């Protein structure tokens, strides 16, 4: 049994946090300890419920930063982990350097981005990533990327290619499963009429998600006379978001778009919708596509990160930032949905693709192999 210490920026909802939680709870071979660089988040209590040790350093709170970093150093010296697994740029930099100073040789960095531009990324994030590219020759034992695209992008930025590998996210397929019963309450809540095709987009309000382009595309679909509704699910996807309301009103989509907000029943949402749409301009390994497909829901997606690899021939892939092509793909998907027998075959293929390639067991086994390996 290895002792694995995970260092992550925070424990709110997100792809990295979900993967960390799944890894800690489904890996029965090793002992896991989690350190959040900031405060508690959604996953703090969930990890504690699974008897995982969790510590929060509160680096953004009051108190001397040096003192808090020393606290991390002392904790690592006390635990003496076999492996330190960090999860994002700031964690890679802070956690990686402190771990090496504490005498940990096996420091595994985690990379979960596939694009770094001034338009879409914070300057501080870009700066930290550049520093990490230099330190990648000295600090990490290995660098684990969640997507092929993330690896190629960071290798081109100067990260040490020889120690990089890809481990895709893994999904709990007993949770994300085809189950029409899960959809019943959600469909009742939104007063769904079965004459409509129900579209959905799950994702927080963020420039990377490009909801403006999605709404522009839906306006084009509406002009073609197709009967649909679209659920927007995620943080800030509510009527209290003035920018979102402006985009909806300017596209005359008040009757078609439902602002659902943040939900904890995503498997129910994915089972309820007929087609999931990802309109992002930047992703690495988009979880929502895998979650939708695991529930048998075909996807229309922009060609970002590893989306095309995930979807393969089960759905529709279009270039990012092109409302016309996105609308064309949505129209094609809606028309394909009208043939129920063929659609059922497509739905089954979606589920099979995730089961065959992206189950949580595959992810856990890959991490276990990597942590136990020698260079």
C-alpha positions in Angstrom: 0.0 0.0 0.0 1.2 3.4 -1.0 0.4 6.7 0.8 -0.7 9.2 -1.7 -1.0 12.9 -0.8 -3.1 14.9 -3.2 -2.6 18.7 -3.4 -5.3 20.6 -5.2 -6.2 24.3 -5.6 -9.6 23.9 -3.9 -12.5 21.5 -3.4 -15.4 23.2 -5.2 -17.2 21.5 -8.1 -15.2 20.9 -11.2 -13.6 18.3 -13.4 -10.4 18.0 -11.4 -12.2 17.8 -8.1 -14.5 15.1 -9.3 -11.7 13.0 -10.7 -9.8 13.4 -7.4 -12.8 12.3 -5.4 -13.4 9.3 -7.7 -9.7 8.3 -7.5 -9.6 8.5 -3.7 -12.8 6.6 -3.2 -12.4 3.9 -5.8 -8.8 3.1 -5.2 -8.8 0.4 -2.5 -5.1 -0.4 -2.8 -3.7 2.8 -1.4 -4.1 5.3 1.4 -5.2 8.8 0.2 -4.8 12.2 1.9 -6.1 15.4 0.4 -4.7 18.9 0.9 -6.6 21.9 -0.4 -4.6 25.1 -0.9 -7.6 27.3 -0.1 -10.7 26.6 2.0 -13.3 23.9 2.2 -15.6 23.3 -0.8 -18.3 20.9 -1.9 -16.0 17.9 -1.9 -14.6 18.5 1.6 -17.5 16.9 3.3 -17.9 14.3 0.6 -14.3 13.2 1.1 -14.7 13.2 4.9 -17.8 11.0 4.6 -15.6 8.5 2.8 -13.1 8.6 5.7 -10.5 10.4 3.6 -8.2 12.7 5.6 -8.6 16.3 4.3 -6.6 19.4 5.2 -7.2 23.0 4.1 -4.3 25.6 4.2 -6.5 28.7 3.4 -3.7 30.4 1.4 -6.0 33.2 0.4 -7.1 33.9 4.0 -5.6 36.0 6.7 -2.2 35.2 8.0 1.4 35.0 6.8 1.8 33.0 3.5 5.2 31.8 4.5 3.7 30.3 7.7 1.1 28.5 5.7 3.6 27.1 3.3 5.7 25.9 6.2 2.5 24.2 7.5 2.4 22.3 4.2 6.1 21.4 4.6 5.6 20.2 8.1 2.5 18.1 7.1 4.4 16.4 4.3 7.4 15.7 6.6 5.0 14.1 9.1 3.1 12.0 6.7 6.1 11.0 4.6 4.0 10.1 1.5 5.3 7.7 -1.1 3.7 9.9 -3.8 2.5 13.5 -4.0 -0.1 14.0 -6.7 -0.8 17.6 -7.6 -3.8 18.6 -9.8 -3.5 22.1 -11.4 -0.9 24.7 -12.2 -0.8 26.5 -8.9 -0.8 23.1 -7.1 1.9 21.9 -9.4 4.1 24.8 -8.6 3.4 25.2 -4.8 2.8 21.6 -3.9 5.5 20.3 -6.2 8.3 22.6 -4.9 7.3 22.2 -1.2 7.1 18.4 -1.6 10.6 18.2 -3.1 11.9 20.4 -0.3 10.2 18.0 2.2 12.1 15.1 0.6 9.4 13.5 -1.6 11.0 12.2 -4.7 7.8 11.0 -6.5 6.0 14.2 -7.3 3.4 13.7 -10.0 2.0 16.9 -11.6 -1.5 17.1 -13.1 -2.3 19.1 -16.2 -6.0 19.7 -17.0 -5.9 22.5 -19.5 -5.5 22.4 -23.3 -5.4 26.1 -24.1 -3.6 29.1 -22.6 -4.4 32.5 -24.2 -4.7 36.0 -22.8 -8.3 36.1 -24.0 -9.4 33.0 -22.1 -6.9 32.6 -19.3 -5.8 34.8 -16.4 -2.4 36.3 -16.7 -1.4 34.8 -13.3 -2.4 31.3 -14.7 -0.3 31.8 -17.8 2.6 33.0 -15.7 2.5 30.0 -13.4 2.2 27.6 -16.3 5.4 29.2 -17.9 7.2 28.8 -14.6 6.1 25.2 -14.4 7.4 24.5 -17.9 10.9 25.5 -16.7 10.5 23.6 -13.4 9.3 20.5 -15.2 12.9 19.5 -15.7 13.6 19.5 -12.0 10.5 19.0 -9.9 8.1 16.3 -11.2 8.8 12.6 -11.4 6.0 12.4 -14.0 3.4 14.7 -15.5 -0.1 13.3 -15.9 -2.3 15.0 -18.5 -6.0 14.3 -18.6 -6.2 14.6 -22.4 -4.0 14.0 -25.5 -4.6 17.6 -26.5 -3.3 18.8 -23.1 -0.2 16.8 -23.5 0.6 18.1 -27.0 -0.1 21.7 -26.1 2.1 21.7 -23.0 4.9 19.8 -24.7 5.0 22.5 -27.3 5.2 25.1 -24.5 8.4 23.5 -23.3 7.2 21.0 -20.7 9.5 18.0 -20.4 7.9 15.6 -22.9 9.8 12.5 -21.8 8.0 12.3 -18.5 4.5 13.2 -19.7 1.6 10.7 -20.1 -2.1 10.7 -20.6 -4.6 9.3 -18.1 -8.2 10.1 -19.1 -10.9 10.9 -16.6 -13.0 8.0 -15.5 -16.7 7.9 -14.7 -18.9 6.0 -12.2 -21.1 4.2 -14.7 -23.5 2.9 -12.1 -24.3 6.6 -11.4 -24.2 7.8 -15.0 -26.4 5.2 -16.6 -29.4 5.0 -18.9 -32.4 5.2 -16.6 -35.7 6.8 -17.8 -37.0 6.8 -14.2 -34.3 9.4 -13.3 -35.7 11.8 -15.9 -39.3 11.8 -14.7 -39.1 14.4 -12.0 -36.9 16.7 -14.0 -39.2 16.6 -17.0 -42.2 17.3 -14.8 -40.4 20.2 -13.2 -39.8 21.9 -16.5 -43.2 21.1 -17.8 -41.8 19.2 -20.8 -44.1 18.5 -23.8 -43.1 15.4 -25.7 -43.7 17.2 -29.0 -40.5 19.1 -28.4 -36.9 17.9 -28.8 -35.2 18.7 -25.5 -31.7 20.0 -25.9 -29.3 20.6 -23.0 -26.0 22.3 -22.2 -24.4 21.6 -18.8 -21.6 24.0 -17.8 -21.0 27.0 -15.6 -21.2 30.5 -17.1 -17.7 31.1 -18.3 -16.1 32.7 -21.4 -14.5 29.3 -22.3 -18.0 27.8 -22.5 -19.1 30.3 -25.2 -22.8 30.4 -24.4 -23.2 33.4 -26.6 -22.3 31.3 -29.6 -24.7 28.6 -28.5 -27.6 31.1 -28.3 -26.7 32.5 -31.7 -26.8 29.0 -33.1 -30.1 28.3 -31.4 -31.6 31.4 -33.0 -30.6 30.1 -36.4 -32.3 26.7 -35.6 -35.4 28.5 -34.5 -35.7 30.3 -37.8 -35.8 26.9 -39.5 -39.1 26.2 -37.7 -37.9 23.3 -35.6 -39.7 22.7 -32.3 -37.2 22.5 -29.4 -36.4 23.7 -25.9 -32.9 24.0 -24.5 -32.0 23.7 -20.8 -29.0 25.6 -19.6 -27.6 24.0 -16.5 -24.8 25.2 -14.3 -23.5 27.9 -12.0 -24.9 31.4 -12.9 -27.1 29.9 -15.5 -30.1 31.7 -14.0 -32.4 34.7 -14.7 -30.2 36.7 -12.3 -27.4 36.7 -14.9 -28.0 40.0 -16.9 -25.5 39.1 -19.6 -27.2 35.8 -20.3 -30.6 37.4 -20.3 -29.4 40.0 -22.8 -28.2 37.3 -25.2 -31.4 35.3 -24.9 -33.6 38.4 -25.5 -31.5 39.6 -28.4 -32.0 36.2 -30.1 -35.7 36.0 -29.3 -35.3 32.7 -27.4 -37.3 33.5 -24.3 -39.7 30.6 -24.9 -37.1 28.1 -26.0 -34.4 28.5 -23.4 -34.8 27.4 -19.8 -32.3 28.7 -17.2 -32.0 25.9 -14.7 -29.0 26.9 -12.6 -26.8 24.7 -10.6 -28.1 21.1 -10.1 -26.8 18.2 -8.1 -28.9 15.6 -10.1 -26.8 15.7 -13.4 -27.6 12.1 -14.2 -31.3 12.9 -14.2 -30.6 15.9 -16.5 -28.6 13.8 -18.9 -31.3 11.2 -19.0 -34.0 13.8 -19.6 -32.5 15.6 -22.5 -32.4 14.2 -26.0 -29.2 15.9 -27.2 -26.4 17.5 -25.3 -24.6 20.5 -26.8 -21.1 21.6 -25.9 -20.3 25.0 -27.4 -16.9 25.7 -25.7 -13.9 27.4 -27.2 -11.5 25.7 -24.7 -11.6 22.3 -23.0 -9.2 19.5 -22.2 -11.3 16.4 -21.5 -14.9 17.6 -21.3 -16.6 15.6 -18.6 -20.1 16.6 -19.6 -19.8 14.8 -22.9 -18.8 11.6 -21.2 -21.5 12.0 -18.7 -24.2 12.6 -21.3 -23.0 9.7 -23.5 -22.8 7.4 -20.5 -26.5 8.1 -20.1 -27.2 7.3 -23.7 -27.5 10.9 -24.8 -25.8 11.8 -28.1 -23.8 15.0 -28.3 -23.1 17.9 -30.6 -19.8 19.4 -29.7 -17.2 21.9 -30.8 -13.8 20.5 -31.7 -12.0 21.3 -28.5 -9.6 19.3 -26.4 -10.3 15.6 -26.8 -14.0 16.0 -27.6 -13.7 14.5 -31.1 -11.9 11.5 -29.6 -14.6 10.9 -27.0 -17.6 11.4 -29.4 -16.0 9.5 -32.3 -18.8 8.5 -34.7 -21.6 8.7 -32.2 -22.4 12.4 -32.6 -21.5 15.7 -34.3 -18.3 17.7 -34.1 -17.9 21.3 -35.5 -15.3 24.0 -35.3 -15.5 26.3 -32.3 -16.9 29.9 -32.5 -19.0 29.3 -35.6 -22.7 29.7 -34.9 -23.8 28.7 -38.4 -22.0 25.3 -38.4 -23.1 24.7 -34.8 -26.7 25.3 -35.9 -26.3 23.0 -38.9 -25.1 20.2 -36.6 -28.0 20.8 -34.1 -30.5 20.7 -37.0 -28.9 17.4 -38.2 -29.1 15.9 -34.7 -32.8 17.0 -34.3 -33.7 15.4 -37.7 -31.8 12.2 -36.8 -33.8 12.1 -33.5 -37.0 11.7 -35.5 -36.0 8.2 -36.5 -36.5 6.4 -33.2 -35.1 3.0 -34.0 -31.9 4.5 -35.5 -31.7 7.0 -32.6 -31.8 4.1 -30.1 -28.9 2.5 -31.9 -26.9 5.8 -31.7 -27.8 6.1 -28.0 -26.6 2.5 -27.3 -23.4 3.3 -29.1 -22.8 6.4 -27.0 -23.1 4.3 -23.8 -20.9 1.6 -25.1 -18.1 4.0 -26.1 -17.9 5.3 -22.5 -18.2 1.9 -20.9 -15.5 0.5 -23.1 -13.0 3.4 -22.7 -13.7 5.7 -19.8 -15.0 3.8 -16.7 -13.6 4.9 -13.3 -11.9 1.5 -12.9 -9.7 2.2 -16.0 -8.7 5.6 -14.6 -7.8 4.1 -11.1 -5.8 1.3 -12.6 -3.8 3.7 -14.8 -2.9 5.9 -11.8 -2.0 2.9 -9.8 0.4 1.7 -12.6 1.9 5.2 -12.9 2.4 5.8 -9.2 4.1 2.3 -8.9 6.4 2.7 -11.9 10.1 3.6 -12.0 11.9 5.7 -14.5 
